[in-house]
Structure formats: structure tokens, C-alpha cells
Amino acid sequence: MALTAEAVRNALQNVMDPELGKDLVSLEMIKEIGIDGGRIGLGVELTTPGCPMKDKIKGDIEQELKKLPGVRDVEINWTARVRATPKLAAAMPGVKNAIAIGAGKGGVGKSTISVLTAVGLARDGVKVGLLDADVYGPSIPKMVGLEFERPTVNGDRIVPLTAHGIKLMSVGFLVEPEKAVVWRGPMVHGLLQQFLRQVEWGELDYLIVDLPPGTGDVPLTLAQSLPMTGAVIVCTPQDVALLDAIKALKMFQQLNVDILGIVENMSYFRAPDTGKEYDLFGRGGARKAAEKTGVPFLGELPINISIRESGDAGTPTVNFEKTDEATRTAITTFVRNIAGQVSIRNSSGEPGLELKIT
């Protein structure tokens, strides 16, 4: 019996996307089927270019198709289409997903996580913006090497700065680095609205919003202004930090903002000379908190000199290029886990970016 496209498609109904929990056919991820004797060529469209389950999907496809009589080889052409959060386009045209990065207390590395998330996503080939909404303590300008730069204006629109493949806006670009921002809530609300409505963000697959710590005006304004894709909670392993992190998590839930997950920063220290790991602040608390609250655990990042130095020097890309392999893997894992959680929530979303994946 000759091999047919229908037989291939029927076989692929048995291959599930592990994150989305549906088969590739019903998710419309199969874009092309070609048959040449015993060779099958497939076009498969992922929901994020850095899909953490790509290898698993590839293995399952090959296993299922090689059950068909006469199949000798399977070749896959990967593309990606970042899908959009419903209703967000009406609030911010061109922006497909908005992700808040929050924490219950300061000093847990929330801005570091925001920068690494934005840069990591951009390195996977998508369009990313980073909004520094930490009005009272803006640190993003220094962390990306633009501490003394200023945005330009195009008519009544603000043109964001660009660095490391991402678009950037911060109150830190509008005031002197050492000047304190002493504003009441309504002024902060007005500025955030301006950043959301008057900045020329253009086409973005992800807008990352670095929030101030705690449960104050900015998260409330953001939740009321945008149909957020979700929030990421940053914490360190100590019990006191976890208590505050859970408060931040519950705040977002009260505001009807979905929780994409919890990430544990400064989880451990790996000695560079011996490779031995030390749990300076304890370890695993964020994972337990995620299990307790029923939200995803996104990963754990070590205490690493490279991360600290790159934040001071404004060179975040070194964390993906020159630091040790274990740290690079930890960073890439949590960034792609965030993208995966976005895909889960948008599995029936709008059309987005299409690009080739190697």
C-alpha cells in the first residue's frame, strides 16, 4: 500500500505537544507533508522558537512515523509562530504578549531576571521590549549599558532605546542617574500610562515589564491597564523571602493576572575551582512554594560572579556566551520555560511571528 499524506497526518494525531497537552494536528502545528518514496518531509510550526520540548517532539514524531510501512527517513523543517494573548492587541497594538516580573521584596534580583529574560528571548530570534516600571529605583539603564542615554521623540511619540536586540524604556532615561524620583501615586500612574500608550514599541512578541518590589500602585495600574499574559514571581530560598513572594503571587491572583511561575534566584553557589555547590541561603524553597500554590516552577539560578559583573558593566549577553556552561544552561532553561508557559496560555491565540528554526 502506497504511503499517503492522510496516513501520515493520522499517525501524527498520536504525537502530543508535552506542554500544550494536545496533538500536533489539532494544534495546527503540521504545515507541510511531503512524501518521496520512503522519505517523509514535514513542516512543523512551534509555538515559540526556543521551545524546551523541541527534542521530545522530534523524537515522538520519528517514532510514530517509522511505524508506518516503508518509512525509512523523517526530515523536519522547523518554524515558529509566537501566538498572542487575546485582547492585548486592542490595548497595545502590535504587542502579542505582556509579562510582568515581580517580587514581594527588594534585593532578590528581580531586575536581573527581567534583563536575562528579555535578552534570552531576543537571542532565540523574537522581538522583545523591556519596560522598566520600577519608577523609584530604576536599574535597567545601567544593567544594559545605557545609563546616560536619552530617548528621542517623534511627534507625540517616544522612541525607545535599543540594546542587545531589545527595545527599552525606563524613567531612568529621563532623569539623572543619582536623582531621586519623589512622586505620589497619581504621577506614577500617569507615567506608566505614558510608557504603555505613547512609546513606539512597534511589533513585539513579548513585552517584559520589570515591576517595583511589593504590592503597590504600579502592579495595580498595570493589571488595570493591560490584559496581561501573566506574571513571573522572583524569590530567593530564604523563608522570609518566600513569605513575601507568596504575598506578591496572591496579589496578582486577586488582580486576575495569571501566574506563569516562580523562579528561584541566588539558589546556590558553585565554587569555580572545585565545582562543589554550596546552598548559602538554603535551596529548593521556591520549588516547594510553587508546589504549595499550584503554579509552575520555572527554574533556579546560581549566585554567579558573571551575572553580577555583567549587571554592573551593562553587558548581559556575556551570561549567554562566556560564563560557565552550567550557568548558561540554567539561564536558558528558565527563559525558555517562561516562553513555554506563555505558549500554553495562548495555544489557541492569534497568528504571530514566523521564522526558521535550525
C-alpha positions as a Markdown table, in Angstrom:
| # | Residue | x | y | z |
|---|---|---|---|---|
| 1 | Met | 0.0 | 0.0 | 0.0 |
| 2 | Ala | 1.4 | 3.4 | -1.0 |
| 3 | Leu | 2.2 | 5.9 | 1.7 |
| 4 | Thr | -0.2 | 8.8 | 1.8 |
| 5 | Ala | -0.3 | 12.2 | 3.4 |
| 6 | Glu | -3.6 | 11.2 | 5.1 |
| 7 | Ala | -1.8 | 8.2 | 6.7 |
| 8 | Val | 1.0 | 10.5 | 7.9 |
| 9 | Arg | -1.5 | 13.0 | 9.3 |
| 10 | Asn | -3.4 | 10.3 | 11.1 |
| 11 | Ala | -0.2 | 9.0 | 12.7 |
| 12 | Leu | 0.7 | 12.5 | 13.8 |
| 13 | Gln | -2.6 | 12.7 | 15.8 |
| 14 | Asn | -0.8 | 10.4 | 18.2 |
| 15 | Val | 2.0 | 12.9 | 18.8 |
| 16 | Met | 1.3 | 15.3 | 21.7 |
| 17 | Asp | 2.9 | 18.6 | 22.4 |
| 18 | Pro | 4.0 | 17.8 | 26.0 |
| 19 | Glu | 3.4 | 21.4 | 27.3 |
| 20 | Leu | 0.1 | 22.1 | 25.5 |
| 21 | Gly | -1.4 | 18.7 | 26.1 |
| 22 | Lys | -2.9 | 18.4 | 22.6 |
| 23 | Asp | -1.8 | 16.6 | 19.5 |
| 24 | Leu | 0.2 | 18.4 | 16.7 |
| 25 | Val | -2.6 | 18.1 | 14.2 |
| 26 | Ser | -5.4 | 19.7 | 16.3 |
| 27 | Leu | -2.9 | 22.4 | 17.3 |
| 28 | Glu | -2.4 | 23.1 | 13.6 |
| 29 | Met | 1.4 | 22.7 | 14.0 |
| 30 | Ile | 1.8 | 20.5 | 10.9 |
| 31 | Lys | 2.1 | 22.9 | 8.0 |
| 32 | Glu | 3.5 | 20.6 | 5.3 |
| 33 | Ile | 3.7 | 16.9 | 4.4 |
| 34 | Gly | 5.9 | 15.7 | 1.6 |
| 35 | Ile | 6.4 | 12.1 | 0.6 |
| 36 | Asp | 9.3 | 10.8 | -1.6 |
| 37 | Gly | 9.4 | 7.0 | -1.6 |
| 38 | Gly | 10.3 | 6.0 | 2.0 |
| 39 | Arg | 11.2 | 9.5 | 3.0 |
| 40 | Ile | 8.8 | 11.9 | 4.8 |
| 41 | Gly | 9.4 | 15.6 | 4.9 |
| 42 | Leu | 7.4 | 17.6 | 7.5 |
| 43 | Gly | 6.9 | 21.3 | 8.2 |
| 44 | Val | 6.3 | 21.7 | 11.9 |
| 45 | Glu | 5.5 | 25.1 | 13.4 |
| 46 | Leu | 6.4 | 25.5 | 17.1 |
| 47 | Thr | 4.7 | 28.0 | 19.4 |
| 48 | Thr | 8.0 | 29.5 | 20.4 |
| 49 | Pro | 11.4 | 29.3 | 18.7 |
| 50 | Gly | 13.1 | 28.3 | 21.9 |
| 51 | Cys | 10.6 | 25.5 | 22.6 |
| 52 | Pro | 12.1 | 23.5 | 25.5 |
| 53 | Met | 10.2 | 20.4 | 24.2 |
| 54 | Lys | 11.5 | 20.5 | 20.7 |
| 55 | Asp | 13.8 | 17.4 | 21.0 |
| 56 | Lys | 11.0 | 15.5 | 22.7 |
| 57 | Ile | 8.5 | 16.4 | 19.9 |
| 58 | Lys | 11.1 | 15.4 | 17.3 |
| 59 | Gly | 11.7 | 12.0 | 18.8 |
| 60 | Asp | 8.0 | 11.3 | 19.2 |
| 61 | Ile | 7.4 | 12.3 | 15.5 |
| 62 | Glu | 10.1 | 10.0 | 14.3 |
| 63 | Gln | 9.0 | 7.1 | 16.5 |
| 64 | Glu | 5.3 | 7.4 | 15.4 |
| 65 | Leu | 6.0 | 7.8 | 11.6 |
| 66 | Lys | 8.5 | 5.0 | 11.4 |
| 67 | Lys | 5.7 | 2.7 | 12.5 |
| 68 | Leu | 4.2 | 3.2 | 9.0 |
| 69 | Pro | 5.1 | 0.6 | 6.4 |
| 70 | Gly | 8.0 | 1.6 | 4.2 |
| 71 | Val | 9.1 | 4.7 | 6.1 |
| 72 | Arg | 12.9 | 4.9 | 6.2 |
| 73 | Asp | 13.6 | 8.5 | 7.0 |
| 74 | Val | 11.9 | 11.6 | 8.5 |
| 75 | Glu | 13.1 | 15.1 | 7.8 |
| 76 | Ile | 11.6 | 18.0 | 9.8 |
| 77 | Asn | 11.7 | 21.7 | 8.7 |
| 78 | Trp | 11.1 | 23.7 | 11.9 |
| 79 | Thr | 9.4 | 27.1 | 12.0 |
| 80 | Ala | 7.9 | 29.1 | 14.9 |
| 81 | Arg | 4.9 | 31.3 | 15.4 |
| 82 | Val | 4.6 | 33.2 | 18.6 |
| 83 | Arg | 0.9 | 33.4 | 19.4 |
| 84 | Ala | -0.8 | 36.3 | 21.1 |
| 85 | Thr | -2.7 | 36.9 | 24.3 |
| 86 | Pro | -6.3 | 37.5 | 23.4 |
| 87 | Lys | -7.5 | 41.2 | 23.8 |
| 88 | Leu | -3.9 | 42.5 | 24.4 |
| 89 | Ala | -3.7 | 43.8 | 20.8 |
| 90 | Ala | -6.6 | 46.1 | 21.4 |
| 91 | Ala | -4.8 | 47.7 | 24.4 |
| 92 | Met | -1.3 | 47.8 | 22.8 |
| 93 | Pro | -1.5 | 47.3 | 19.0 |
| 94 | Gly | 1.4 | 45.2 | 17.8 |
| 95 | Val | 2.3 | 43.7 | 21.2 |
| 96 | Lys | 1.4 | 40.0 | 21.4 |
| 97 | Asn | 2.3 | 39.2 | 25.0 |
| 98 | Ala | 3.0 | 41.2 | 28.1 |
| 99 | Ile | 4.8 | 39.6 | 31.0 |
| 100 | Ala | 5.2 | 41.2 | 34.5 |
| 101 | Ile | 8.3 | 40.3 | 36.5 |
| 102 | Gly | 7.5 | 40.9 | 40.2 |
| 103 | Ala | 8.8 | 40.2 | 43.7 |
| 104 | Gly | 7.4 | 40.5 | 47.2 |
| 105 | Lys | 10.6 | 42.3 | 48.4 |
| 106 | Gly | 13.6 | 44.1 | 47.1 |
| 107 | Gly | 17.1 | 42.6 | 46.8 |
| 108 | Val | 16.1 | 39.3 | 45.2 |
| 109 | Gly | 17.4 | 40.1 | 41.7 |
| 110 | Lys | 14.1 | 40.9 | 40.0 |
| 111 | Ser | 15.7 | 43.4 | 37.6 |
| 112 | Thr | 18.4 | 40.9 | 36.8 |
| 113 | Ile | 15.8 | 38.3 | 36.0 |
| 114 | Ser | 13.9 | 40.8 | 33.8 |
| 115 | Val | 17.1 | 41.6 | 31.8 |
| 116 | Leu | 18.1 | 38.0 | 31.4 |
| 117 | Thr | 14.5 | 37.1 | 30.3 |
| 118 | Ala | 14.4 | 39.8 | 27.7 |
| 119 | Val | 17.9 | 39.2 | 26.3 |
| 120 | Gly | 17.4 | 35.4 | 26.3 |
| 121 | Leu | 14.1 | 35.6 | 24.4 |
| 122 | Ala | 15.6 | 38.0 | 21.9 |
| 123 | Arg | 18.6 | 35.6 | 21.3 |
| 124 | Asp | 16.1 | 33.0 | 20.3 |
| 125 | Gly | 15.0 | 35.3 | 17.4 |
| 126 | Val | 11.9 | 37.0 | 18.5 |
| 127 | Lys | 11.0 | 40.7 | 19.0 |
| 128 | Val | 11.3 | 41.8 | 22.6 |
| 129 | Gly | 10.7 | 45.0 | 24.6 |
| 130 | Leu | 11.7 | 45.7 | 28.2 |
| 131 | Leu | 9.8 | 48.3 | 30.2 |
| 132 | Asp | 11.4 | 49.3 | 33.5 |
| 133 | Ala | 8.4 | 50.1 | 35.6 |
| 134 | Asp | 10.4 | 50.3 | 38.8 |
| 135 | Val | 9.9 | 54.1 | 39.0 |
| 136 | Tyr | 11.6 | 54.7 | 42.4 |
| 137 | Gly | 14.6 | 52.5 | 41.7 |
| 138 | Pro | 15.2 | 52.2 | 38.0 |
| 139 | Ser | 18.3 | 49.9 | 37.5 |
| 140 | Ile | 17.7 | 48.7 | 33.9 |
| 141 | Pro | 19.5 | 51.6 | 32.2 |
| 142 | Lys | 22.8 | 50.7 | 34.0 |
| 143 | Met | 22.3 | 46.9 | 33.5 |
| 144 | Val | 22.0 | 47.3 | 29.7 |
| 145 | Gly | 24.8 | 49.8 | 29.4 |
| 146 | Leu | 22.6 | 52.9 | 28.6 |
| 147 | Glu | 22.8 | 54.7 | 31.9 |
| 148 | Phe | 23.5 | 58.1 | 30.3 |
| 149 | Glu | 21.4 | 57.8 | 27.1 |
| 150 | Arg | 18.1 | 59.6 | 26.4 |
| 151 | Pro | 15.2 | 58.6 | 24.1 |
| 152 | Thr | 14.2 | 60.7 | 21.2 |
| 153 | Val | 10.7 | 62.0 | 20.4 |
| 154 | Asn | 8.8 | 61.5 | 17.1 |
| 155 | Gly | 5.9 | 63.9 | 17.2 |
| 156 | Asp | 3.9 | 63.0 | 20.3 |
| 157 | Arg | 5.5 | 59.5 | 20.4 |
| 158 | Ile | 8.6 | 58.4 | 22.4 |
| 159 | Val | 11.1 | 56.3 | 20.5 |
| 160 | Pro | 12.5 | 53.6 | 22.8 |
| 161 | Leu | 16.2 | 53.0 | 23.0 |
| 162 | Thr | 17.7 | 49.7 | 21.7 |
| 163 | Ala | 20.4 | 47.5 | 23.0 |
| 164 | His | 21.3 | 43.8 | 23.0 |
| 165 | Gly | 18.5 | 43.2 | 20.5 |
| 166 | Ile | 15.7 | 44.6 | 22.7 |
| 167 | Lys | 13.7 | 47.8 | 22.9 |
| 168 | Leu | 14.0 | 49.6 | 26.2 |
| 169 | Met | 12.2 | 52.3 | 28.2 |
| 170 | Ser | 12.7 | 53.5 | 31.7 |
| 171 | Val | 12.2 | 56.6 | 33.9 |
| 172 | Gly | 16.0 | 56.2 | 34.3 |
| 173 | Phe | 16.4 | 57.5 | 30.8 |
| 174 | Leu | 14.5 | 60.7 | 31.7 |
| 175 | Val | 16.3 | 61.7 | 35.0 |
| 176 | Glu | 19.9 | 61.9 | 36.1 |
| 177 | Pro | 21.2 | 58.6 | 37.4 |
| 178 | Glu | 21.6 | 59.8 | 41.0 |
| 179 | Lys | 18.4 | 61.9 | 41.2 |
| 180 | Ala | 15.7 | 60.5 | 43.4 |
| 181 | Val | 12.2 | 60.2 | 42.0 |
| 182 | Val | 9.9 | 61.6 | 44.7 |
| 183 | Trp | 6.4 | 61.1 | 43.2 |
| 184 | Arg | 3.0 | 60.3 | 44.6 |
| 185 | Gly | 0.9 | 57.5 | 43.2 |
| 186 | Pro | -1.1 | 59.5 | 40.6 |
| 187 | Met | 2.1 | 60.8 | 39.0 |
| 188 | Val | 3.5 | 57.2 | 38.8 |
| 189 | His | 0.2 | 56.1 | 37.3 |
| 190 | Gly | 0.4 | 58.8 | 34.7 |
| 191 | Leu | 4.0 | 57.9 | 33.7 |
| 192 | Leu | 3.2 | 54.2 | 33.4 |
| 193 | Gln | 0.2 | 55.0 | 31.2 |
| 194 | Gln | 2.5 | 57.2 | 29.0 |
| 195 | Phe | 5.0 | 54.4 | 28.7 |
| 196 | Leu | 2.3 | 51.9 | 27.7 |
| 197 | Arg | 0.4 | 54.2 | 25.2 |
| 198 | Gln | 2.9 | 56.7 | 23.9 |
| 199 | Val | 6.1 | 54.7 | 23.4 |
| 200 | Glu | 6.6 | 53.4 | 19.8 |
| 201 | Trp | 7.0 | 49.8 | 20.8 |
| 202 | Gly | 6.1 | 48.6 | 17.3 |
| 203 | Glu | 5.7 | 44.9 | 16.7 |
| 204 | Leu | 6.7 | 42.8 | 19.8 |
| 205 | Asp | 6.3 | 39.2 | 20.5 |
| 206 | Tyr | 7.0 | 39.8 | 24.2 |
| 207 | Leu | 6.9 | 43.0 | 26.4 |
| 208 | Ile | 8.7 | 42.3 | 29.7 |
| 209 | Val | 7.7 | 44.6 | 32.5 |
| 210 | Asp | 10.1 | 45.0 | 35.4 |
| 211 | Leu | 7.9 | 45.9 | 38.4 |
| 212 | Pro | 9.0 | 47.6 | 41.7 |
| 213 | Pro | 9.0 | 45.2 | 44.6 |
| 214 | Gly | 6.0 | 44.8 | 46.8 |
| 215 | Thr | 2.3 | 45.1 | 46.2 |
| 216 | Gly | 1.8 | 48.9 | 45.5 |
| 217 | Asp | 0.4 | 51.2 | 42.8 |
| 218 | Val | 2.4 | 50.0 | 39.8 |
| 219 | Pro | 1.2 | 46.4 | 39.7 |
| 220 | Leu | -2.4 | 47.6 | 40.2 |
| 221 | Thr | -2.1 | 50.2 | 37.4 |
| 222 | Leu | -0.6 | 47.6 | 35.1 |
| 223 | Ala | -3.2 | 45.0 | 35.8 |
| 224 | Gln | -6.0 | 47.5 | 35.3 |
| 225 | Ser | -4.4 | 48.9 | 32.0 |
| 226 | Leu | -3.5 | 45.7 | 30.2 |
| 227 | Pro | -4.8 | 42.2 | 29.6 |
| 228 | Met | -1.6 | 40.7 | 30.9 |
| 229 | Thr | -0.3 | 37.3 | 29.6 |
| 230 | Gly | 0.9 | 36.6 | 33.1 |
| 231 | Ala | 3.4 | 37.3 | 35.9 |
| 232 | Val | 6.6 | 35.7 | 37.0 |
| 233 | Ile | 7.5 | 35.8 | 40.7 |
| 234 | Val | 11.1 | 36.1 | 41.7 |
| 235 | Cys | 12.4 | 35.0 | 45.1 |
| 236 | Thr | 15.4 | 33.7 | 46.9 |
| 237 | Pro | 15.4 | 30.5 | 49.0 |
| 238 | Gln | 15.1 | 32.0 | 52.5 |
| 239 | Asp | 11.8 | 31.6 | 54.3 |
| 240 | Val | 11.3 | 35.3 | 54.8 |
| 241 | Ala | 11.7 | 35.9 | 51.1 |
| 242 | Leu | 9.3 | 33.1 | 50.2 |
| 243 | Leu | 6.7 | 34.6 | 52.5 |
| 244 | Asp | 6.9 | 37.9 | 50.6 |
| 245 | Ala | 6.9 | 36.2 | 47.3 |
| 246 | Ile | 3.7 | 34.4 | 48.1 |
| 247 | Lys | 2.1 | 37.7 | 49.0 |
| 248 | Ala | 3.1 | 39.1 | 45.6 |
| 249 | Leu | 1.7 | 35.9 | 43.9 |
| 250 | Lys | -1.6 | 36.3 | 45.7 |
| 251 | Met | -1.8 | 40.0 | 44.8 |
| 252 | Phe | -1.6 | 39.1 | 41.1 |
| 253 | Gln | -4.2 | 36.4 | 41.5 |
| 254 | Gln | -6.5 | 38.9 | 43.2 |
| 255 | Leu | -6.0 | 41.2 | 40.2 |
| 256 | Asn | -6.9 | 38.3 | 37.9 |
| 257 | Val | -3.4 | 38.1 | 36.4 |
| 258 | Asp | -2.3 | 34.5 | 35.6 |
| 259 | Ile | 0.9 | 33.3 | 37.3 |
| 260 | Leu | 3.4 | 31.9 | 34.8 |
| 261 | Gly | 5.5 | 30.6 | 37.6 |
| 262 | Ile | 8.2 | 31.1 | 40.2 |
| 263 | Val | 11.9 | 31.4 | 39.7 |
| 264 | Glu | 14.5 | 30.9 | 42.5 |
| 265 | Asn | 17.4 | 33.3 | 42.2 |
| 266 | Met | 20.7 | 33.0 | 44.1 |
| 267 | Ser | 19.7 | 29.4 | 44.7 |
| 268 | Tyr | 23.2 | 28.1 | 45.2 |
| 269 | Phe | 26.9 | 28.9 | 44.7 |
| 270 | Arg | 29.2 | 26.7 | 42.7 |
| 271 | Ala | 32.8 | 27.1 | 43.5 |
| 272 | Pro | 34.7 | 27.8 | 40.3 |
| 273 | Asp | 37.8 | 25.9 | 41.4 |
| 274 | Thr | 36.2 | 22.7 | 42.7 |
| 275 | Gly | 32.7 | 22.7 | 41.2 |
| 276 | Lys | 31.3 | 22.0 | 44.6 |
| 277 | Glu | 27.9 | 23.5 | 45.3 |
| 278 | Tyr | 27.0 | 25.4 | 48.5 |
| 279 | Asp | 23.5 | 26.3 | 49.5 |
| 280 | Leu | 24.2 | 29.7 | 51.1 |
| 281 | Phe | 20.6 | 30.7 | 51.6 |
| 282 | Gly | 19.1 | 27.3 | 51.6 |
| 283 | Arg | 17.7 | 25.7 | 48.4 |
| 284 | Gly | 14.5 | 24.5 | 46.9 |
| 285 | Gly | 12.2 | 26.8 | 48.8 |
| 286 | Ala | 10.7 | 28.3 | 45.6 |
| 287 | Arg | 10.0 | 24.8 | 44.2 |
| 288 | Lys | 8.1 | 23.9 | 47.4 |
| 289 | Ala | 6.3 | 27.2 | 47.3 |
| 290 | Ala | 5.3 | 26.6 | 43.6 |
| 291 | Glu | 4.0 | 23.1 | 44.6 |
| 292 | Lys | 2.1 | 24.5 | 47.5 |
| 293 | Thr | 0.4 | 27.2 | 45.5 |
| 294 | Gly | -0.1 | 25.1 | 42.4 |
| 295 | Val | 1.9 | 27.2 | 40.0 |
| 296 | Pro | 4.8 | 26.2 | 37.7 |
| 297 | Phe | 8.4 | 26.2 | 38.9 |
| 298 | Leu | 10.5 | 27.9 | 36.2 |
| 299 | Gly | 14.0 | 27.1 | 37.4 |
| 300 | Glu | 16.8 | 28.1 | 39.7 |
| 301 | Leu | 19.7 | 30.4 | 39.1 |
| 302 | Pro | 23.0 | 30.3 | 40.9 |
| 303 | Ile | 25.0 | 33.0 | 42.6 |
| 304 | Asn | 27.5 | 33.8 | 39.9 |
| 305 | Ile | 30.2 | 36.4 | 39.5 |
| 306 | Ser | 29.5 | 36.8 | 35.8 |
| 307 | Ile | 25.9 | 37.7 | 36.4 |
| 308 | Arg | 26.9 | 40.4 | 39.0 |
| 309 | Glu | 29.7 | 41.8 | 36.8 |
| 310 | Ser | 27.5 | 41.9 | 33.7 |
| 311 | Gly | 24.9 | 43.8 | 35.6 |
| 312 | Asp | 27.4 | 46.4 | 36.7 |
| 313 | Ala | 29.0 | 46.7 | 33.3 |
| 314 | Gly | 25.8 | 46.7 | 31.2 |
| 315 | Thr | 26.8 | 43.6 | 29.3 |
| 316 | Pro | 24.1 | 41.0 | 29.8 |
| 317 | Thr | 24.9 | 38.9 | 26.7 |
| 318 | Val | 28.1 | 37.6 | 28.4 |
| 319 | Asn | 25.8 | 35.4 | 30.5 |
| 320 | Phe | 24.8 | 33.5 | 27.3 |
| 321 | Glu | 28.2 | 33.4 | 25.8 |
| 322 | Lys | 31.2 | 33.5 | 28.2 |
| 323 | Thr | 30.1 | 32.2 | 31.6 |
| 324 | Asp | 30.3 | 28.6 | 32.6 |
| 325 | Glu | 28.1 | 26.0 | 30.8 |
| 326 | Ala | 26.0 | 25.2 | 33.9 |
| 327 | Thr | 25.0 | 28.8 | 34.4 |
| 328 | Arg | 24.2 | 29.3 | 30.8 |
| 329 | Thr | 22.1 | 26.2 | 30.8 |
| 330 | Ala | 20.3 | 27.4 | 34.0 |
| 331 | Ile | 19.5 | 30.8 | 32.5 |
| 332 | Thr | 18.4 | 29.4 | 29.1 |
| 333 | Thr | 16.2 | 26.8 | 30.8 |
| 334 | Phe | 14.2 | 29.3 | 32.9 |
| 335 | Val | 13.9 | 31.7 | 29.9 |
| 336 | Arg | 12.5 | 29.0 | 27.7 |
| 337 | Asn | 10.2 | 27.7 | 30.4 |
| 338 | Ile | 8.7 | 31.2 | 30.6 |
| 339 | Ala | 8.1 | 31.1 | 26.8 |
| 340 | Gly | 6.6 | 27.7 | 27.2 |
| 341 | Gln | 4.2 | 28.8 | 29.8 |
| 342 | Val | 3.1 | 31.7 | 27.5 |
| 343 | Ser | 2.5 | 29.2 | 24.7 |
| 344 | Ile | 0.3 | 27.1 | 27.0 |
| 345 | Arg | -1.9 | 30.0 | 27.7 |
| 346 | Asn | -2.0 | 31.1 | 24.1 |
| 347 | Ser | -2.4 | 27.7 | 22.4 |
| 348 | Ser | -5.5 | 28.9 | 20.6 |
| 349 | Gly | -4.3 | 32.5 | 20.1 |
| 350 | Glu | -3.8 | 34.8 | 17.2 |
| 351 | Pro | -1.2 | 34.4 | 14.4 |
| 352 | Gly | 2.2 | 35.7 | 15.2 |
| 353 | Leu | 5.8 | 35.8 | 14.0 |
| 354 | Glu | 7.0 | 33.0 | 11.7 |
| 355 | Leu | 10.7 | 32.2 | 11.4 |
| 356 | Lys | 13.0 | 29.4 | 10.6 |
| 357 | Ile | 14.5 | 27.3 | 13.4 |
| 358 | Thr | 17.8 | 25.4 | 12.9 |
